[in-house]
Each structure stands twice: as C-alpha cells, then as structure tokens.
C-alpha cells in the first residue's frame, strides 16, 4: 500500500470541503448532527491560559474534530480523571487548573496525537 492509498481527500474542486465521515460535500453531507463541527489538522493542542480569568489557570484542549456529543463525553472523562471541573466552549474543552500532563496522557490513551502548546 503506497502513501496515496492511505490518504483521504478533504477538499474537492467540484464540491468544496468534504465531510470526513461520509466523504461527500459538506453542503450535501448525510451525517447530520454526528458530523464533526470543527476540522483541524489532526493534532490536539493542549495549552494553559490565564487571560481573562483573574489570574487562575485553565487547561484548554483544542483541535478535537469529533461530534459534539463525543466532545462532551471526552470532557467528562477528562474532568473525572483530573478530579476538577470544566466545560466545553467553542469546540474546545476547558479544564480547571494546570492539568496539561494528565490530559495529554489520557488523550494519547484514547489514540489522539497531542502536543503541548504555548509556554
């Protein structure tokens, strides 16, 4: 199997951006609500933010291209593993505190490629 057989199209000049599940144009996608809401490059970025939170640290996980229901279940599992609260906002998962290492090992265990982003 060569490298061309392993890759899948993500854009077509005739249809535009393609759905990763059904491989149809996004406008004619049949996946409905199960379609991933956010398309990324396949790398999950985990960063620590304090801006706009009164100096308190929050771990932000972005780049998960999954359906909203699955995103909520992943967030729930991460919150339980870390023992803290959190939320899903704008297709990102926010976990209270600096939990980058715990989240990275948990997401890698689920099969995602993760990167620690930021400082």
Backbone as CSV, one residue per row, in Angstrom:
resi,resn,N_x,N_y,N_z,CA_x,CA_y,CA_z,C_x,C_y,C_z
1,UNK,0.843,-1.171,0.000,0.000,0.000,0.000,0.895,1.244,0.000
2,UNK,0.766,2.076,-1.001,1.596,3.269,-1.036,0.919,4.411,-0.284
3,UNK,1.602,5.567,-0.194,1.094,6.673,0.613,-0.164,7.288,0.025
4,UNK,-0.379,7.192,-1.283,-1.587,7.764,-1.880,-2.829,6.980,-1.472
5,UNK,-2.701,5.703,-1.217,-3.849,4.897,-0.825,-4.222,5.129,0.637
6,UNK,-3.299,5.596,1.467,-3.568,5.824,2.878,-4.283,7.143,3.125
7,UNK,-4.136,8.112,2.228,-4.713,9.423,2.455,-6.139,9.487,1.928
8,UNK,-6.915,10.384,2.518,-8.273,10.612,2.075,-8.407,12.064,1.651
9,UNK,-9.268,12.325,0.697,-9.486,13.685,0.233,-10.232,14.484,1.292
10,UNK,-9.855,15.755,1.445,-10.556,16.649,2.346,-11.162,17.815,1.591
11,UNK,-10.785,17.968,0.317,-11.305,19.069,-0.488,-11.419,18.613,-1.928
12,UNK,-12.487,19.004,-2.570,-12.705,18.699,-3.966,-13.025,19.998,-4.694
13,UNK,-12.489,20.185,-5.885,-12.771,21.412,-6.629,-14.231,21.478,-7.057
14,UNK,-14.896,20.357,-7.161,-16.299,20.339,-7.551,-17.234,20.579,-6.367
15,UNK,-16.910,20.001,-5.207,-17.816,20.045,-4.057,-17.338,20.944,-2.930
16,UNK,-16.095,21.350,-2.924,-15.550,22.134,-1.815,-15.050,21.209,-0.715
17,UNK,-15.178,21.647,0.542,-14.716,20.853,1.683,-15.567,19.607,1.823
18,UNK,-14.907,18.462,2.121,-15.584,17.179,2.231,-15.744,16.778,3.692
19,UNK,-16.845,16.120,3.985,-17.086,15.573,5.319,-16.141,14.391,5.534
20,UNK,-15.451,14.307,6.683,-14.518,13.203,6.902,-15.186,11.846,7.101
21,UNK,-16.483,11.831,7.440,-17.153,10.564,7.678,-17.765,9.973,6.418
22,UNK,-18.567,10.781,5.694,-19.261,10.235,4.524,-18.568,10.599,3.208
23,UNK,-17.541,11.437,3.249,-16.748,11.855,2.087,-17.584,12.521,1.003
24,UNK,-18.662,13.187,1.395,-19.454,13.995,0.476,-19.169,15.453,0.784
25,UNK,-19.646,16.328,-0.095,-19.502,17.753,0.166,-20.210,18.127,1.458
26,UNK,-19.688,19.110,2.189,-20.269,19.484,3.468,-21.731,19.911,3.289
27,UNK,-22.045,20.573,2.175,-23.424,21.002,1.934,-24.366,19.817,1.719
28,UNK,-23.865,18.719,1.168,-24.718,17.553,0.911,-24.401,16.381,1.834
29,UNK,-23.858,16.670,3.000,-23.474,15.640,3.971,-24.716,14.940,4.520
30,UNK,-24.616,13.625,4.710,-25.728,12.841,5.242,-25.504,12.451,6.700
31,UNK,-24.412,12.889,7.278,-24.103,12.532,8.664,-24.982,13.282,9.659
32,UNK,-25.448,14.475,9.303,-26.321,15.257,10.172,-25.623,15.738,11.418
33,UNK,-26.223,15.510,12.565,-25.683,16.019,13.819,-24.430,15.269,14.259
34,UNK,-24.170,14.098,13.710,-22.983,13.341,14.079,-21.735,13.834,13.359
35,UNK,-21.911,14.793,12.450,-20.773,15.321,11.702,-19.898,16.147,12.635
36,UNK,-18.569,16.013,12.567,-17.681,16.842,13.382,-17.905,18.314,13.069
37,UNK,-17.963,19.132,14.101,-18.234,20.546,13.908,-16.978,21.330,13.579
38,UNK,-15.829,20.822,13.926,-14.596,21.556,13.733,-13.592,20.667,13.020
39,UNK,-12.979,21.180,11.974,-11.952,20.430,11.260,-10.591,20.966,11.661
40,UNK,-9.711,20.103,12.030,-8.371,20.510,12.400,-7.348,19.795,11.550
41,UNK,-6.110,19.864,11.985,-5.033,19.209,11.252,-4.720,17.831,11.804
42,UNK,-5.514,17.355,12.752,-5.315,16.028,13.310,-4.476,16.013,14.569
43,UNK,-3.971,17.176,14.976,-3.156,17.265,16.181,-3.951,18.008,17.243
44,UNK,-4.072,17.406,18.408,-4.773,18.024,19.527,-3.764,18.872,20.296
45,UNK,-4.082,20.146,20.463,-3.185,21.056,21.167,-3.723,21.320,22.571
46,UNK,-2.830,21.174,23.551,-3.192,21.361,24.951,-2.384,22.531,25.477
47,UNK,-3.077,23.578,25.933,-2.354,24.764,26.405,-2.944,25.270,27.711
48,UNK,-2.171,26.085,28.393,-2.567,26.679,29.663,-2.864,28.147,29.413
49,UNK,-4.024,28.609,29.876,-4.410,30.012,29.714,-4.787,30.608,31.056
50,UNK,-4.457,31.895,31.221,-4.875,32.634,32.411,-5.563,33.937,32.031
51,UNK,-5.507,34.297,30.773,-6.031,35.588,30.319,-7.554,35.651,30.494
52,UNK,-8.025,36.728,31.135,-9.451,36.932,31.323,-10.065,36.076,32.408
53,UNK,-9.239,35.455,33.237,-9.763,34.567,34.278,-9.272,34.963,35.667
54,UNK,-8.889,36.198,35.825,-8.447,36.673,37.133,-7.165,36.023,37.601
55,UNK,-6.303,35.619,36.699,-5.025,35.002,37.056,-5.098,33.515,37.321
56,UNK,-6.277,32.937,37.257,-6.418,31.500,37.503,-6.156,30.721,36.220
57,UNK,-5.445,29.633,36.350,-5.052,28.833,35.184,-6.170,27.896,34.752
58,UNK,-6.284,27.734,33.437,-7.234,26.805,32.838,-6.508,26.055,31.736
59,UNK,-6.703,24.755,31.648,-6.145,23.953,30.570,-7.158,23.920,29.436
60,UNK,-6.724,24.367,28.243,-7.605,24.412,27.083,-7.147,23.362,26.082
61,UNK,-8.071,22.507,25.663,-7.782,21.444,24.703,-8.517,21.789,23.418
62,UNK,-7.771,21.991,22.337,-8.390,22.363,21.066,-7.887,21.452,19.960
63,UNK,-8.684,21.341,18.919,-8.293,20.544,17.766,-8.925,19.168,17.708
64,UNK,-9.839,18.869,18.609,-10.547,17.585,18.554,-11.650,17.699,17.512
65,UNK,-11.533,16.955,16.436,-12.557,17.006,15.388,-13.499,15.814,15.547
66,UNK,-14.396,15.956,16.526,-15.388,14.920,16.814,-16.762,15.568,16.918
67,UNK,-17.788,14.766,16.951,-19.159,15.255,17.095,-19.345,15.877,18.481
68,UNK,-20.282,16.826,18.621,-20.481,17.495,19.913,-20.788,16.551,21.070
69,UNK,-21.563,15.490,20.828,-21.860,14.536,21.910,-20.589,13.835,22.384
70,UNK,-19.746,13.454,21.426,-18.498,12.780,21.786,-17.544,13.731,22.487
71,UNK,-17.555,15.011,22.092,-16.712,16.015,22.738,-17.099,16.167,24.202
72,UNK,-18.405,16.152,24.483,-18.868,16.251,25.863,-18.472,15.024,26.682
73,UNK,-18.525,13.851,26.073,-18.149,12.648,26.815,-16.647,12.597,27.074
74,UNK,-15.849,13.083,26.129,-14.399,13.158,26.348,-14.107,14.139,27.475
75,UNK,-14.801,15.290,27.466,-14.610,16.288,28.523,-14.977,15.715,29.888
76,UNK,-16.052,14.963,29.939,-16.482,14.367,31.207,-15.425,13.402,31.739
77,UNK,-14.879,12.577,30.846,-13.836,11.646,31.264,-12.575,12.351,31.750
78,UNK,-12.198,13.432,31.071,-11.008,14.184,31.484,-11.234,14.863,32.834
79,UNK,-12.427,15.412,33.043,-12.725,16.051,34.326,-12.679,15.037,35.460
80,UNK,-13.183,13.840,35.214,-13.153,12.799,36.246,-11.727,12.346,36.520
81,UNK,-10.929,12.218,35.458,-9.546,11.776,35.624,-8.722,12.805,36.395
82,UNK,-8.995,14.106,36.142,-8.257,15.171,36.820,-8.842,15.505,38.191
83,UNK,-10.108,15.173,38.408,-10.743,15.475,39.682,-11.111,16.944,39.828
84,UNK,-11.384,17.619,38.713,-11.725,19.043,38.736,-12.929,19.284,37.825
85,UNK,-13.369,20.531,37.769,-14.470,20.910,36.896,-13.969,21.369,35.548
86,UNK,-14.901,21.714,34.693,-14.544,22.193,33.363,-15.786,22.382,32.528
87,UNK,-15.559,22.730,31.260,-16.679,22.994,30.359,-16.242,22.787,28.919
88,UNK,-17.238,22.719,28.024,-16.998,22.690,26.585,-17.466,24.030,26.043
89,UNK,-16.534,24.797,25.458,-16.858,26.113,24.903,-16.206,26.262,23.542
90,UNK,-16.999,26.641,22.545,-16.497,26.931,21.191,-15.654,25.792,20.622
91,UNK,-16.119,24.559,20.739,-15.440,23.367,20.221,-14.117,23.094,20.935
92,UNK,-13.902,23.708,22.092,-12.723,23.468,22.908,-13.166,22.936,24.261
93,UNK,-12.280,22.171,24.898,-12.547,21.677,26.245,-11.705,22.505,27.199
94,UNK,-12.331,23.042,28.237,-11.630,23.796,29.269,-11.686,23.004,30.560
95,UNK,-10.508,22.743,31.133,-10.379,22.008,32.390,-9.764,22.957,33.412
96,UNK,-10.332,23.019,34.609,-9.830,23.933,35.627,-8.444,23.517,36.100
97,UNK,-7.560,24.498,36.249,-6.210,24.263,36.746,-5.250,23.870,35.647
98,UNK,-3.995,23.711,36.018,-2.955,23.305,35.063,-2.894,21.780,35.053
99,UNK,-3.644,21.160,34.165,-3.772,19.705,34.091,-3.221,19.173,32.763
100,UNK,-2.242,19.855,32.186,-1.773,19.504,30.844,-1.212,18.094,30.754
101,UNK,-0.397,17.690,31.702,0.237,16.369,31.607,-0.793,15.244,31.763
102,UNK,-1.739,15.407,32.675,-2.770,14.390,32.881,-3.650,14.273,31.634
103,UNK,-4.034,15.425,31.081,-4.880,15.419,29.883,-4.148,14.825,28.691
104,UNK,-2.859,15.109,28.584,-2.085,14.586,27.448,-2.016,13.062,27.502
105,UNK,-1.722,12.494,28.653,-1.630,11.037,28.752,-2.999,10.385,28.534
106,UNK,-4.063,11.031,29.019,-5.411,10.468,28.843,-5.828,10.493,27.369
107,UNK,-5.556,11.599,26.673,-5.932,11.696,25.261,-5.077,10.795,24.382
108,UNK,-3.802,10.643,24.719,-2.957,9.712,23.971,-3.428,8.285,24.172
109,UNK,-3.965,7.981,25.351,-4.534,6.673,25.609,-5.772,6.404,24.769
110,UNK,-6.485,7.477,24.390,-7.649,7.349,23.516,-7.256,7.304,22.036
111,UNK,-5.969,7.480,21.747,-5.500,7.356,20.361,-5.295,8.676,19.638
112,UNK,-5.328,9.802,20.332,-5.125,11.101,19.695,-3.649,11.481,19.718
113,UNK,-3.225,12.236,18.710,-1.877,12.786,18.666,-1.936,14.137,19.372
114,UNK,-1.160,14.307,20.442,-1.249,15.507,21.266,0.062,16.279,21.268
115,UNK,-0.073,17.585,21.448,1.068,18.483,21.545,0.803,19.474,22.660
116,UNK,1.819,19.752,23.480,1.703,20.789,24.481,2.036,22.103,23.784
117,UNK,1.075,23.014,23.728,1.262,24.282,23.015,1.458,25.400,24.029
118,UNK,2.075,26.467,23.594,2.283,27.636,24.460,3.475,27.444,25.362
119,UNK,3.555,28.295,26.377,4.710,28.315,27.270,4.575,27.493,28.436
